[in-house]
Amino acid sequence: MDELVNKLAGMGVSGLVLVGLVATSSYAGAVAITTSLALLGGPFGMLGGVVVLTLIASVSSMIAKVGVETFAKAVVKKLMDNGASTSSIIQEISNFPMITEGLKAQLREYVRQM
């Protein structure tokens, strides 16, 4: 069990995603892993699931390196560069459920200053 935990810890966020999918699967053992990867991979099956886990790992690693705030500001700047209005961006920030109120306030201020 400890060896499995160490390997999953090395995988980081993608390991947590896989554990969550396996835990919610109605199967056990290798079948649970296989079906979880196939579910994650969508029409591309298990191989697609492996690719998605790899992408999750690389994106989460990048976010960890630059910081969530810097990453979020870069996304907001790209939205503005693409022509989104200030009010629509502020509304999106306010409605986004997965970030803290503190970060929402920082992002709204960032949008107003641009």
C-alpha positions, 0 to 999 in steps of 0.5 A: 500500500505504501508503495502505491501511495508513493507512486501516486504522490509522484503523479501529483494532481493527475494521481488524485484524479485517477484515484477519484475516478477509481473510487467512484467506479463500480468496479474493483482492481484492474477493471476499475483502472481500465474503465476510469482511464477509458472514461477520462479518455472519452472517444479515445479510450484508455490511451486518451485517458493516459494523455489526459492525465499527462496533460493534467500533470503538466498543466498543474505543474506549470500552475504550481511554478508560476502561481495561481494568481499569475496564471489567472491574470494571464488568462484575464489578459488574454480574454481582454486581448481577444476583445472581451468587455471589462464588464463581461470579464468581471461577471465571469470572475464573480460567477466562477465557483472554484476560486477564493473571494480574495483572488476574485477581488484581485482579478476584478481590480486587475481588470479595472486597472487595465 
